[in-house]
Amino acid sequence: MSRVRKPLILLVVTFVSLAAATAAQTPRGLEPSDFYQIRTASTPALSPDGRLVAYVVASVDRAQNRRPTDLWIASADGSSAWPVVTGQNAHAPQWSPDGQWLAFLAIRPVLNPPPGTPAPRPQVYAVSPTRGGEPRALTNVKDGVDGFSWSPDNHHLALTSRVAPAASAEKDKAERSDLKHYTHSLYKMDGQGYFDERRTHIFVIDLERGTTTQITSGDARNDEVPAWSPDGRTLLFSATRTDVDDEGFLDVLTVPATGGPVTKVSDVVYRISDAVWSPDGTRIAYVGAKDPHIPRLHVVSAQGGASQVIAPSFTFPTDLSWSADGRAVYAIDPVKGESQLFRIDVAAQTVTPLTSGPRIIGKPDFQPATGRMAYLVTTPTHPADVFVADLSGANERRVTDLNHEWLPSISLAPVERFTYKSVDGLDIDGFFMKPVGWVEGRQYPMILCVHGGPNGMYGMRWEPDFQAMAAHGYAVVFTNPRGSSGYGGPFQRAITNEWGGKAYEDIMRGVDTALARYPWVDPTRLAVTGQSYGGFMTDWIVGHTNRFAAAIALSGISDFISVEGTRDGFYGHAADLGGDMFDRFDAFWNTSPLKYAPQVKTPTLILHGDADERVPLLQGEEFFRALRHFDVPAELVVFPREPHSLRREPRHQVEVIQLTLDWCDRYLKATGSQTSHR
C-alpha cells in the first residue's frame, strides 16, 4: 500500500504546485481593498527654470481612515525624484518667482500645547528645493490660510483667510449664542455644511517686515485666492456674492495690492473661475457664463467693459494660462470622453490641440519663458501621474509612476468605444469593458453605469469602481447621453425637459447596442447603478422598465418637489425643467422618480451620505420607503459624515464598491431569476 500512496501523493503535490504556480503567473483583477494601495499625483508645479517639478502624492492610511499627502520634487527629465515634506499633509505647492523656495500649505501640530490652545490651522511654509531641511513658517494667521500666491518680487504673499466681522469679534468677549441666523437663501454648501458669519477675504504679508495687511473686507462676498498683476501693483480675484439669493453668482474683481477700492471687471455672473492676467497686465482671461449651464472662455480689458468670448465651441474650459507673447490662451476642455489641452489664438480665434489620445489631461502648470509645461494624465488603466512636455505638446515625458510596485500585477480591463443613434437620430458615445479573464463561449452579466451631472462625462479615465466590477466577472457599459459635456453646447442643453425622457432613451439604446455587439452578455442578468444625476437616472430607469435584475442608486434625486427647497443649489432646475417649480409643478412631479415607484419591481440598494447638502438624505429615504411600501426588495445604507461625493473617507469608498458588488452578486449570480423582465 505504501508503494502506491507515494506516487499518488507526489502526483497530488505536483498538481497542486503546478496549479499554484499557474495561479501566481495569472494577474488577478482589481479588488475593492486595492484602493488602499493606490497613490495618486496632484497639483504639479514647474520650477521657474523648467528643470524641476513639484507635486503632491496622496496615499491612503488604512488604519487612520484618511488620505495623507506628501510633497515631492522630480527632475523634469524623469531621472530622479525625492520627497521634500512628509507626514504633514502638505499640499498646494508653489515656487517662489526666483526658484529659491518651494512654498506649500500644511497643518503642523504644536508639541505639548498649553491647555486651551486652539487647534492648529493651515499656514504657509517654505522649504529649499535643493537643501531640504526643516520647513520655514511664512505665515501665522489666526484663522488659518485657505490659499496663497507669491508676488513677482518674491517679497510678499497674497492669501485668503476666513474672518469674523467686527461686530462678531466684539461678541467673542461675551457669551455667544450658538444659533444660526440667516437673511439670504444661500446659507449652506455641500462639503462645507451650514455657513457661519465669517467671510473669506484677502491679506498681503510682507515677508521681509513680517507685517500683515487685510486688503478686502465686508459681509457681501467671499473672496478667492488672488493673482498678482505682472507689475505687482494689483490683485485679481473672483468672489462669490453672499448678499444675493442666487447660487453661483460671482464677480471678477481687482484691488490695489496695498488696499483701496475694488473694481468689477467681469460682465457675466455665473460660474466665474480661472481669472488670469495677460503678460502685459492689460487683459484678463476668465471662465464665466451668461447661461448658467454653458461656461465660456472670456477675455476682457483689465479696466473692465464688454468681454470677448473665445473658443465658443468649448463647453467646460478650465485651467487657463496666457502664452508668453500674450497672443494666445491655454485651456483644458472635455472632448468626447477625453480631456485635452488647447491653445486658443485670441485674435484669429483658432484652436490648436496640444495633446491627444484616449486619456484625461488635468491641472497643467505652465512656464512660458522656458517653453515647458507639466500636467496630470490618467487613463482607464492608470491612476494620475505627472507628465512634462514642451508647450507645443512635443517631447512629452512621464515623470512619475507612483503605482509601479503593485499595479503591473493586476489585470485591468481596457475600454472600448462605440457610437450609436438615439431615438431622434442623435449620435451617442458608449464605452464598454469586458470582464477580466473573459472566456469565449461563456455568458456574462453586465452592469450599466450612469454618470453624474447631467453635465458630467464618462470616457477614458481611471475608474476603480468599474475595474472592480470587471474583475468580479461583470461586463461594464457606460454612455454619454444628451446633457453630457464634451459634445458642444446644443448637445449639453438637449437635456432640457429630458432628464428622464430622451436621456433615458439614449442610455437604453446604449444597452441594446452593447447587447447586440457583445452577444455573450446575458440580457437577463443586467444591473444599473449611478451617482448624483446617475442616481436619479437609476431611480428613473427602474420605474420605467423591469429589464434590470438589480439597481444601486447613489446620492440621487427622487423627488424634484421636496429637493428644490432643501438642497444647497436651491431652485436650480428651472433651466432643466422649463421654468420655476411654482409655475411648472406638474413638470417637476412628472420628472420625479418617486411618482413611478408603484411600477418598480427591481431590487434596489440606496446609498446616501447623511451630510449631503447637494441632494439631501431625505431623497434616498423617500425612495427607499416608497419601494418598501410597494413590497420591492430594497435596502438603505446611510454613510455618516459623507457629503454628496460619498467618498470622503477611504473606508467608505471601499464599502461603496463592495456593497455594489455584493448587491449585484446577490441578484445577478444567484441561481434562478430574482425578478421579472420586459
C-alpha positions as CSV (number, residue, x, y, z in Angstrom):
1,M,0.0,0.0,0.0
2,S,2.8,2.4,0.8
3,R,4.3,1.9,-2.6
4,V,1.1,3.0,-4.2
5,R,0.5,6.0,-1.9
6,K,3.8,7.7,-2.5
7,P,3.3,8.2,-6.3
8,L,-0.2,9.4,-5.7
9,I,0.9,11.9,-3.0
10,L,3.7,13.1,-5.3
11,L,1.2,13.4,-8.1
12,V,-1.2,15.4,-6.0
13,V,1.6,17.6,-4.6
14,T,2.9,18.2,-8.1
15,F,-0.5,19.1,-9.4
16,V,-1.2,21.5,-6.6
17,S,2.2,23.1,-7.1
18,L,1.6,23.5,-10.8
19,A,-1.8,24.9,-10.1
20,A,-0.4,27.4,-7.6
21,A,2.4,28.4,-10.0
22,T,-0.1,28.9,-12.8
23,A,-2.3,31.0,-10.5
24,A,0.7,33.0,-9.4
25,Q,1.5,33.8,-13.0
26,T,-2.0,34.9,-13.8
27,P,-2.7,38.5,-12.8
28,R,-5.8,39.0,-10.8
29,G,-8.3,41.7,-11.2
30,L,-8.7,44.8,-9.0
31,E,-10.3,44.1,-5.6
32,P,-12.1,46.9,-3.6
33,S,-9.4,46.6,-1.0
34,D,-6.7,47.5,-3.6
35,F,-8.0,51.1,-3.3
36,Y,-5.9,51.3,-0.1
37,Q,-2.8,50.8,-2.2
38,I,-3.5,53.5,-4.8
39,R,-1.2,56.5,-4.9
40,T,-2.1,59.5,-7.0
41,A,-0.3,62.7,-8.0
42,S,-1.9,66.1,-8.0
43,T,-1.1,69.8,-8.4
44,P,2.2,69.7,-10.4
45,A,4.2,72.9,-10.2
46,L,7.1,73.6,-12.6
47,S,10.1,75.5,-11.3
48,P,10.8,78.8,-13.0
49,D,13.7,77.4,-14.9
50,G,11.6,74.4,-16.0
51,R,14.1,71.8,-14.6
52,L,12.2,70.6,-11.6
53,V,8.5,69.8,-11.0
54,A,6.9,69.7,-7.5
55,Y,3.8,67.6,-6.9
56,V,1.6,66.2,-4.2
57,V,1.4,62.5,-3.6
58,A,-1.8,61.2,-2.0
59,S,-2.0,57.8,-0.4
60,V,-4.3,56.0,2.0
61,D,-3.7,55.4,5.7
62,R,-6.0,52.5,6.2
63,A,-5.6,52.4,10.0
64,Q,-6.4,56.1,10.4
65,N,-9.0,56.0,7.6
66,R,-7.6,59.2,6.0
67,R,-5.7,60.3,2.9
68,P,-2.3,61.8,3.9
69,T,-0.4,63.8,1.3
70,D,3.3,64.3,0.9
71,L,5.3,66.8,-1.2
72,W,7.8,65.6,-3.8
73,I,10.1,67.0,-6.3
74,A,11.3,65.3,-9.5
75,S,13.6,66.2,-12.3
76,A,11.6,67.3,-15.3
77,D,13.5,64.7,-17.4
78,G,12.2,61.9,-15.1
79,S,15.6,60.8,-14.0
80,S,15.1,61.2,-10.2
81,A,12.5,62.1,-7.6
82,W,12.7,62.8,-3.9
83,P,10.3,63.6,-1.0
84,V,10.6,67.1,0.4
85,V,7.9,67.2,3.1
86,T,6.3,64.0,4.5
87,G,3.8,63.3,7.3
88,Q,2.4,66.9,7.4
89,N,-0.4,66.7,4.8
90,A,1.5,69.2,2.6
91,H,-0.4,70.5,-0.4
92,A,-0.8,73.4,-2.9
93,P,2.9,73.7,-3.8
94,Q,4.1,77.0,-5.4
95,W,7.6,78.1,-6.4
96,S,8.9,81.5,-5.5
97,P,9.5,83.5,-8.7
98,D,13.3,83.3,-8.2
99,G,13.1,79.5,-7.8
100,Q,14.9,79.6,-4.4
101,W,11.9,78.4,-2.3
102,L,9.0,76.0,-2.6
103,A,6.0,77.1,-0.5
104,F,3.1,74.9,0.5
105,L,0.1,74.7,2.8
106,A,0.2,72.4,5.8
107,I,-1.2,72.0,9.3
108,R,1.8,71.3,11.6
109,P,0.8,70.2,15.1
110,V,2.2,72.0,18.1
111,L,4.2,69.9,20.5
112,N,2.8,70.0,24.1
113,P,0.4,72.9,23.6
114,P,-0.8,74.7,26.7
115,P,-4.3,73.9,27.9
116,G,-6.9,75.8,25.9
117,T,-4.7,76.3,22.9
118,P,-6.8,76.4,19.7
119,A,-6.3,73.6,17.2
120,P,-3.6,74.5,14.6
121,R,-4.8,76.0,11.3
122,P,-3.3,75.7,7.8
123,Q,-0.4,78.0,7.3
124,V,2.1,78.7,4.5
125,Y,5.6,77.1,4.9
126,A,8.6,77.1,2.6
127,V,11.4,74.7,2.1
128,S,14.6,74.8,0.0
129,P,14.1,72.5,-3.0
130,T,17.8,71.6,-3.0
131,R,18.9,71.8,0.6
132,G,15.7,70.5,2.2
133,G,15.7,70.7,5.9
134,E,13.0,72.0,8.3
135,P,10.3,74.0,6.6
136,R,10.2,77.7,7.4
137,A,6.9,79.2,8.5
138,L,5.9,82.1,6.3
139,T,2.5,82.9,8.0
140,N,0.9,82.8,11.4
141,V,-2.6,83.8,10.5
142,K,-5.1,83.4,13.4
143,D,-7.8,81.8,11.3
144,G,-5.5,79.9,9.0
145,V,-4.8,80.2,5.3
146,D,-7.1,78.9,2.6
147,G,-4.8,79.7,-0.4
148,F,-1.9,81.9,-1.4
149,S,0.2,83.3,-4.2
150,W,3.7,84.8,-4.5
151,S,4.3,88.4,-5.6
152,P,6.6,88.9,-8.6
153,D,9.3,90.4,-6.4
154,N,9.4,87.3,-4.1
155,H,8.9,89.5,-1.0
156,H,5.1,89.3,-0.5
157,L,2.4,86.8,-0.2
158,A,-1.3,87.4,-1.0
159,L,-3.6,84.9,0.8
160,T,-7.2,84.3,1.8
161,S,-8.5,83.6,5.3
162,R,-11.9,83.4,6.8
163,V,-12.5,86.2,9.3
164,A,-15.4,87.2,11.5
165,P,-17.0,90.7,11.1
166,A,-16.0,93.3,13.7
167,A,-19.4,93.0,15.5
168,S,-18.9,89.3,15.9
169,A,-15.4,89.8,17.2
170,E,-16.9,92.0,20.0
171,K,-19.3,89.3,20.8
172,D,-16.4,86.9,21.4
173,K,-15.6,88.8,24.6
174,A,-19.0,87.9,26.0
175,E,-21.1,84.8,26.0
176,R,-22.3,83.9,22.4
177,S,-25.3,82.1,21.2
178,D,-24.9,79.0,19.0
179,L,-27.9,79.9,16.9
180,K,-27.6,80.2,13.1
181,H,-29.4,83.2,11.8
182,Y,-29.7,83.8,8.0
183,T,-31.1,86.6,5.9
184,H,-30.2,85.1,2.5
185,S,-31.1,81.8,0.9
186,L,-27.5,80.7,0.2
187,Y,-26.7,79.5,3.7
188,K,-25.1,76.1,3.2
189,M,-22.9,74.2,0.8
190,D,-22.2,70.6,0.2
191,G,-18.9,69.6,1.8
192,Q,-18.9,72.7,4.0
193,G,-22.2,72.4,5.8
194,Y,-24.1,75.4,7.2
195,F,-22.3,78.8,6.9
196,D,-21.3,80.9,9.8
197,E,-20.9,84.6,9.8
198,R,-17.3,84.6,8.8
199,R,-16.2,85.7,5.3
200,T,-13.2,84.9,3.2
201,H,-11.0,87.9,2.5
202,I,-7.6,88.8,1.1
203,F,-4.5,89.6,3.1
204,V,-1.0,90.6,2.0
205,I,2.0,89.6,4.0
206,D,5.4,91.5,3.7
207,L,7.8,88.7,4.2
208,E,10.7,91.0,5.0
209,R,9.0,93.2,7.5
210,G,6.7,90.5,8.9
211,T,3.6,92.7,8.6
212,T,0.1,91.5,7.6
213,T,-2.4,93.8,5.9
214,Q,-6.1,93.0,5.3
215,I,-6.9,94.1,1.7
216,T,-10.6,93.3,1.4
217,S,-13.5,93.2,3.8
218,G,-17.2,93.2,4.2
219,D,-20.0,90.7,4.5
220,A,-21.3,90.8,0.9
221,R,-18.9,88.2,-0.6
222,N,-16.3,85.5,-0.1
223,D,-13.1,86.3,-1.9
224,E,-11.0,83.7,-3.6
225,V,-7.2,83.4,-3.9
226,P,-5.9,86.4,-5.8
227,A,-3.3,86.6,-8.7
228,W,-0.7,89.3,-8.7
229,S,-0.5,91.6,-11.8
230,P,2.8,91.4,-13.7
231,D,4.0,94.7,-12.1
232,G,2.9,93.5,-8.6
233,R,0.6,96.5,-8.0
234,T,-2.8,94.9,-8.4
235,L,-4.6,91.8,-7.2
236,L,-7.0,89.9,-9.4
237,F,-9.6,87.7,-7.8
238,S,-13.1,86.2,-8.2
239,A,-15.7,86.4,-5.4
240,T,-18.9,84.6,-4.5
241,R,-21.7,87.0,-3.7
242,T,-23.3,86.4,-0.4
243,D,-25.8,89.3,-0.5
244,V,-28.0,87.8,-3.2
245,D,-30.4,84.9,-3.2
246,D,-28.7,83.2,-6.2
247,E,-26.5,80.2,-6.1
248,G,-23.4,80.5,-8.3
249,F,-23.4,84.4,-8.6
250,L,-19.8,85.6,-8.8
251,D,-17.7,88.5,-10.0
252,V,-14.2,89.0,-11.3
253,L,-12.6,91.9,-9.4
254,T,-9.4,93.8,-9.0
255,V,-8.0,95.7,-6.0
256,P,-4.7,97.6,-5.4
257,A,-2.2,95.3,-3.6
258,T,-1.8,97.9,-0.9
259,G,-5.6,98.2,-0.4
260,G,-8.2,100.5,-1.8
261,P,-11.3,100.5,-4.0
262,V,-12.5,97.2,-5.6
263,T,-13.2,97.3,-9.3
264,K,-15.5,94.9,-11.1
265,V,-14.1,93.5,-14.3
266,S,-16.5,90.8,-15.5
267,D,-19.7,91.4,-17.3
268,V,-21.1,87.9,-16.7
269,V,-22.2,86.5,-13.4
270,Y,-22.3,82.7,-13.3
271,R,-19.6,80.0,-12.8
272,I,-16.7,82.5,-12.6
273,S,-13.3,80.9,-12.3
274,D,-9.7,80.8,-13.5
275,A,-9.2,84.6,-13.8
276,V,-5.6,85.2,-15.1
277,W,-3.6,88.3,-16.2
278,S,-2.1,88.7,-19.6
279,P,1.7,89.0,-19.5
280,D,1.5,92.8,-20.0
281,G,-1.3,93.2,-17.5
282,T,-3.7,94.9,-19.9
283,R,-6.2,92.0,-20.3
284,I,-7.8,89.3,-18.2
285,A,-9.0,85.8,-19.3
286,Y,-11.6,84.1,-17.2
287,V,-14.3,81.4,-17.4
288,G,-17.9,82.6,-16.9
289,A,-21.4,82.0,-18.1
290,K,-24.4,84.1,-19.1
291,D,-26.3,80.9,-19.5
292,P,-25.6,79.2,-16.1
293,H,-25.1,75.9,-17.8
294,I,-22.6,76.8,-20.5
295,P,-19.4,78.3,-19.1
296,R,-17.4,80.2,-21.8
297,L,-13.8,81.4,-22.1
298,H,-13.8,85.2,-21.9
299,V,-11.2,87.9,-22.4
300,V,-11.8,91.4,-21.1
301,S,-9.8,94.6,-20.6
302,A,-8.2,94.9,-17.1
303,Q,-10.2,98.1,-16.8
304,G,-13.5,96.2,-17.3
305,G,-16.1,96.6,-20.0
306,A,-17.5,94.2,-22.6
307,S,-15.8,90.8,-22.7
308,Q,-15.0,88.7,-25.8
309,V,-15.9,85.1,-26.0
310,I,-13.1,83.0,-27.5
311,A,-13.3,79.3,-28.4
312,P,-17.1,79.3,-28.4
313,S,-17.2,75.6,-29.1
314,F,-15.8,74.9,-25.6
315,T,-18.3,73.8,-23.0
316,F,-16.3,73.4,-19.8
317,P,-12.9,75.2,-20.2
318,T,-10.7,75.1,-17.1
319,D,-7.1,75.8,-16.1
320,L,-6.4,79.0,-18.1
321,S,-3.0,80.4,-18.8
322,W,-1.6,83.0,-21.2
323,S,1.2,82.4,-23.7
324,A,4.4,84.4,-23.2
325,D,3.6,86.8,-26.0
326,G,0.1,87.4,-24.9
327,R,-1.4,86.3,-28.2
328,A,-3.0,83.1,-27.0
329,V,-4.7,81.4,-24.0
330,Y,-4.1,77.8,-23.0
331,A,-7.1,75.9,-21.6
332,I,-8.3,72.3,-21.0
333,D,-11.7,71.3,-22.4
334,P,-13.5,67.9,-22.4
335,V,-13.8,66.3,-25.8
336,K,-15.9,63.2,-26.4
337,G,-14.9,61.2,-23.4
338,E,-11.4,62.6,-23.3
339,S,-9.9,65.8,-21.8
340,Q,-7.3,67.7,-23.8
341,L,-5.1,70.8,-23.7
342,F,-5.6,73.5,-26.3
343,R,-4.0,76.8,-27.5
344,I,-6.5,79.5,-28.5
345,D,-5.3,82.4,-30.6
346,V,-7.2,85.3,-29.3
347,A,-7.2,87.5,-32.4
348,A,-7.6,84.8,-35.0
349,Q,-10.0,82.6,-32.9
350,T,-8.2,79.5,-33.9
351,V,-8.0,76.5,-31.6
352,T,-5.0,74.2,-31.7
353,P,-4.9,70.9,-29.8
354,L,-1.7,70.3,-27.9
355,T,-2.4,66.8,-26.5
356,S,-4.3,63.9,-27.8
357,G,-5.1,60.2,-27.2
358,P,-7.5,58.2,-25.1
359,R,-6.9,59.8,-21.7
360,I,-7.7,62.7,-19.4
361,I,-5.3,65.7,-19.1
362,G,-5.6,67.8,-15.9
363,K,-4.1,70.6,-13.8
364,P,-1.5,71.9,-16.2
365,D,1.2,74.3,-14.9
366,F,3.0,76.5,-17.5
367,Q,6.4,78.2,-17.6
368,P,6.1,80.1,-20.9
369,A,9.5,81.6,-20.5
370,T,11.1,78.1,-20.6
371,G,8.6,76.7,-23.2
372,R,7.6,73.9,-20.9
373,M,4.5,72.6,-19.1
374,A,3.6,69.9,-16.6
375,Y,0.3,68.2,-16.2
376,L,-1.5,65.1,-14.9
377,V,-2.5,62.2,-17.1
378,T,-4.9,59.5,-16.2
379,T,-6.2,56.6,-18.4
380,P,-8.7,53.7,-17.9
381,T,-5.8,51.5,-16.7
382,H,-3.7,54.0,-14.8
383,P,-4.3,56.5,-12.0
384,A,-3.0,60.1,-12.2
385,D,0.7,60.6,-12.8
386,V,2.8,63.7,-13.7
387,F,4.0,64.4,-17.3
388,V,6.1,67.2,-18.7
389,A,6.2,68.4,-22.3
390,D,7.0,71.4,-24.5
391,L,4.3,74.0,-24.8
392,S,3.6,72.6,-28.3
393,G,2.9,69.2,-26.8
394,A,6.0,67.8,-28.2
395,N,8.7,65.8,-26.3
396,E,6.2,64.5,-23.7
397,R,7.7,62.6,-20.9
398,R,6.3,60.7,-17.9
399,V,7.9,62.0,-14.7
400,T,6.2,59.8,-12.1
401,D,5.0,56.2,-12.0
402,L,3.5,56.1,-8.5
403,N,1.9,52.6,-8.6
404,H,4.7,50.7,-10.4
405,E,5.2,48.4,-7.4
406,W,1.8,46.7,-7.5
407,L,-0.3,47.8,-10.5
408,P,1.5,45.6,-13.1
409,S,0.5,42.6,-11.1
410,I,-3.2,43.5,-11.6
411,S,-5.1,42.6,-14.8
412,L,-7.1,45.6,-15.8
413,A,-9.8,45.9,-18.4
414,P,-9.3,48.2,-21.4
415,V,-12.1,50.5,-22.5
416,E,-13.7,50.0,-26.0
417,R,-15.6,52.9,-27.6
418,F,-18.7,52.6,-29.8
419,T,-21.2,55.1,-31.2
420,Y,-24.9,54.6,-31.9
421,K,-28.0,56.6,-32.8
422,S,-30.6,57.6,-30.3
423,V,-34.3,57.7,-30.7
424,D,-34.2,61.1,-32.6
425,G,-31.0,60.3,-34.6
426,L,-28.6,62.0,-32.1
427,D,-25.1,60.4,-32.1
428,I,-24.2,59.0,-28.7
429,D,-20.9,57.6,-27.5
430,G,-20.9,54.4,-25.5
431,F,-18.0,52.7,-23.7
432,F,-17.5,49.0,-22.8
433,M,-15.3,46.9,-20.6
434,K,-15.0,43.1,-20.8
435,P,-14.8,41.0,-17.7
436,V,-11.3,40.3,-16.6
437,G,-10.4,36.8,-17.7
438,W,-13.2,36.8,-20.4
439,V,-13.6,33.3,-21.9
440,E,-15.2,32.8,-25.3
441,G,-18.4,30.8,-25.2
442,R,-19.4,31.9,-21.7
443,Q,-22.4,34.1,-20.8
444,Y,-21.6,37.1,-18.5
445,P,-23.8,39.5,-16.6
446,M,-23.5,43.3,-17.3
447,I,-23.6,46.5,-15.2
448,L,-24.8,49.7,-16.7
449,C,-23.2,52.8,-15.1
450,V,-24.7,56.3,-15.4
451,H,-22.6,59.4,-14.8
452,G,-23.4,62.4,-12.7
453,G,-24.2,66.0,-13.8
454,P,-26.0,65.6,-16.0
455,N,-23.2,67.7,-17.4
456,G,-20.6,65.1,-16.5
457,M,-18.8,62.8,-18.8
458,Y,-17.6,59.2,-18.9
459,G,-14.7,58.0,-21.1
460,M,-11.0,57.4,-20.9
461,R,-10.3,58.0,-17.3
462,W,-9.3,55.8,-14.3
463,E,-12.5,54.3,-12.7
464,P,-11.5,51.9,-10.0
465,D,-15.2,51.0,-9.4
466,F,-15.5,49.8,-13.0
467,Q,-12.3,47.9,-12.8
468,A,-13.5,46.1,-9.7
469,M,-16.7,45.2,-11.5
470,A,-14.8,43.8,-14.4
471,A,-12.6,41.9,-12.0
472,H,-15.6,40.2,-10.5
473,G,-16.9,38.9,-13.8
474,Y,-19.1,41.7,-15.0
475,A,-19.1,43.4,-18.3
476,V,-19.4,47.2,-17.8
477,V,-21.2,49.6,-20.1
478,F,-21.4,53.4,-19.7
479,T,-22.6,56.1,-22.0
480,N,-22.5,59.9,-22.6
481,P,-26.2,60.7,-23.1
482,R,-27.6,64.1,-24.0
483,G,-26.6,66.6,-21.3
484,S,-23.0,65.3,-21.2
485,S,-20.2,67.8,-21.5
486,G,-17.6,67.4,-24.3
487,Y,-20.0,67.3,-27.2
488,G,-20.9,71.0,-27.7
489,G,-23.4,73.4,-26.2
490,P,-26.5,72.2,-28.2
491,F,-25.9,68.6,-27.1
492,Q,-25.3,69.7,-23.5
493,R,-28.5,71.7,-23.4
494,A,-30.5,68.9,-25.1
495,I,-31.2,67.7,-21.6
496,T,-33.8,70.5,-21.1
497,N,-37.1,68.8,-20.3
498,E,-35.4,65.4,-20.9
499,W,-33.9,64.4,-17.6
500,G,-35.9,61.3,-18.0
501,G,-37.4,61.2,-21.5
502,K,-34.9,61.2,-24.3
503,A,-31.9,61.0,-22.0
504,Y,-33.4,57.7,-20.7
505,E,-33.8,56.6,-24.4
506,D,-30.1,57.5,-25.1
507,I,-29.0,55.2,-22.3
508,M,-31.3,52.3,-23.0
509,R,-30.3,52.4,-26.7
510,G,-26.7,52.1,-25.5
511,V,-27.6,49.0,-23.5
512,D,-29.3,47.5,-26.6
513,T,-26.3,48.3,-28.8
514,A,-23.9,46.7,-26.3
515,L,-26.1,43.5,-26.2
516,A,-26.1,43.4,-30.0
517,R,-22.3,44.0,-30.2
518,Y,-21.4,41.5,-27.4
519,P,-23.9,38.6,-27.7
520,W,-22.1,36.8,-24.9
521,V,-23.7,39.3,-22.4
522,D,-26.7,37.6,-20.7
523,P,-29.7,40.0,-21.2
524,T,-31.5,38.5,-18.2
525,R,-28.6,39.4,-15.9
526,L,-28.4,43.2,-16.0
527,A,-27.8,45.7,-13.2
528,V,-27.8,49.5,-13.3
529,T,-26.0,52.0,-11.0
530,G,-25.1,55.7,-10.9
531,Q,-24.4,58.6,-8.6
532,S,-25.9,62.0,-8.4
533,Y,-27.7,62.5,-11.7
534,G,-26.7,58.9,-12.2
535,G,-28.6,58.1,-9.0
536,F,-31.6,60.0,-10.3
537,M,-31.4,58.1,-13.6
538,T,-31.1,54.7,-11.8
539,D,-34.3,55.5,-9.9
540,W,-36.0,56.6,-13.1
541,I,-34.9,53.5,-15.0
542,V,-36.3,51.1,-12.5
543,G,-39.6,53.0,-12.6
544,H,-39.8,52.7,-16.4
545,T,-38.5,49.2,-17.2
546,N,-38.1,45.9,-15.4
547,R,-35.2,44.7,-17.6
548,F,-32.7,45.1,-14.8
549,A,-32.3,42.4,-12.1
550,A,-30.6,44.8,-9.7
551,A,-30.1,48.5,-9.1
552,I,-27.8,50.6,-6.9
553,A,-28.7,54.3,-6.6
554,L,-26.1,56.6,-5.0
555,S,-26.9,60.2,-3.9
556,G,-29.8,60.6,-6.3
557,I,-32.8,62.9,-6.5
558,S,-36.1,61.0,-6.3
559,D,-38.5,63.9,-5.7
560,F,-38.0,67.3,-7.5
561,I,-40.6,68.9,-5.4
562,S,-39.1,68.3,-2.0
563,V,-35.5,68.7,-3.1
564,E,-35.8,72.2,-4.5
565,G,-36.1,73.9,-1.2
566,T,-33.7,71.7,0.8
567,R,-30.6,71.5,-1.3
568,D,-27.7,74.0,-1.4
569,G,-28.4,74.7,-5.1
570,F,-32.0,75.8,-4.3
571,Y,-34.4,76.3,-7.2
572,G,-31.6,75.3,-9.6
573,H,-33.6,73.2,-12.0
574,A,-35.6,75.9,-13.7
575,A,-33.5,75.8,-16.9
576,D,-33.6,72.0,-17.0
577,L,-37.4,71.6,-16.5
578,G,-38.7,74.6,-18.4
579,G,-39.3,77.1,-15.6
580,D,-39.8,77.6,-11.9
581,M,-41.2,74.9,-9.8
582,F,-44.2,77.1,-8.8
583,D,-45.1,77.6,-12.5
584,R,-44.2,74.1,-13.7
585,F,-45.3,72.0,-10.8
586,D,-46.6,69.2,-12.9
587,A,-43.3,69.0,-14.9
588,F,-41.3,68.8,-11.7
589,W,-43.5,66.0,-10.4
590,N,-43.7,64.1,-13.7
591,T,-39.8,64.1,-13.8
592,S,-39.6,62.7,-10.2
593,P,-38.8,59.0,-10.0
594,L,-40.9,58.9,-6.8
595,K,-44.0,59.2,-8.9
596,Y,-43.2,55.9,-10.6
597,A,-42.4,53.9,-7.5
598,P,-45.6,51.8,-7.8
599,Q,-44.2,50.4,-11.1
600,V,-40.8,49.4,-9.7
601,K,-40.1,45.6,-9.4
602,T,-36.2,45.8,-9.4
603,P,-34.4,45.0,-6.1
604,T,-32.8,48.4,-5.3
605,L,-30.0,49.3,-3.0
606,I,-29.8,53.0,-2.0
607,L,-26.6,54.6,-0.8
608,H,-26.6,58.1,0.6
609,G,-24.5,60.3,2.9
610,D,-26.0,62.0,5.9
611,A,-24.0,65.2,5.3
612,D,-25.2,65.5,1.7
613,E,-26.3,69.1,1.1
614,R,-26.5,68.8,-2.7
615,V,-29.0,66.0,-2.7
616,P,-30.1,65.7,1.0
617,L,-30.5,62.3,2.6
618,L,-34.3,62.7,2.6
619,Q,-34.2,61.9,-1.2
620,G,-32.8,58.5,-0.6
621,E,-35.2,58.0,2.4
622,E,-38.3,58.9,0.3
623,F,-37.4,56.5,-2.5
624,F,-36.5,53.7,0.0
625,R,-39.7,54.0,1.9
626,A,-41.8,54.1,-1.3
627,L,-40.2,50.9,-2.6
628,R,-40.7,49.1,0.7
629,H,-44.3,50.4,0.7
630,F,-44.8,48.6,-2.6
631,D,-43.0,45.4,-1.3
632,V,-40.0,45.9,-3.6
633,P,-36.8,44.3,-2.2
634,A,-34.9,47.5,-1.1
635,E,-32.2,48.5,1.4
636,L,-30.9,51.8,2.5
637,V,-27.3,52.4,3.6
638,V,-26.5,55.7,5.2
639,F,-22.9,56.8,5.3
640,P,-22.1,59.0,8.3
641,R,-20.2,62.3,7.7
642,E,-20.3,61.8,4.0
643,P,-21.2,64.7,1.6
644,H,-22.6,64.3,-1.9
645,S,-19.4,62.6,-3.2
646,L,-20.0,59.7,-0.7
647,R,-16.2,59.1,-0.8
648,R,-14.6,61.5,1.6
649,E,-13.4,58.7,3.9
650,P,-11.3,55.9,2.3
651,R,-13.1,53.2,4.2
652,H,-16.4,54.4,2.8
653,Q,-15.1,54.4,-0.7
654,V,-14.1,50.8,-0.4
655,E,-17.5,50.0,1.1
656,V,-19.4,51.7,-1.7
657,I,-17.6,49.4,-4.2
658,Q,-18.1,46.3,-2.1
659,L,-21.7,46.9,-1.4
660,T,-22.3,47.4,-5.1
661,L,-20.6,44.1,-6.0
662,D,-22.4,42.3,-3.2
663,W,-25.8,43.5,-4.4
664,C,-25.1,42.6,-8.0
665,D,-23.8,39.2,-6.9
666,R,-27.0,38.5,-4.9
667,Y,-29.3,39.2,-7.8
668,L,-27.2,38.5,-10.9
669,K,-25.2,35.5,-9.9
670,A,-27.7,33.6,-7.7
671,T,-29.4,30.6,-9.2
672,G,-32.7,31.4,-10.8
673,S,-34.3,34.7,-11.8
674,Q,-35.0,37.1,-8.9
675,T,-37.2,39.5,-10.9
676,S,-39.4,39.6,-14.0
677,H,-38.1,41.2,-17.2
678,R,-39.6,43.0,-20.0
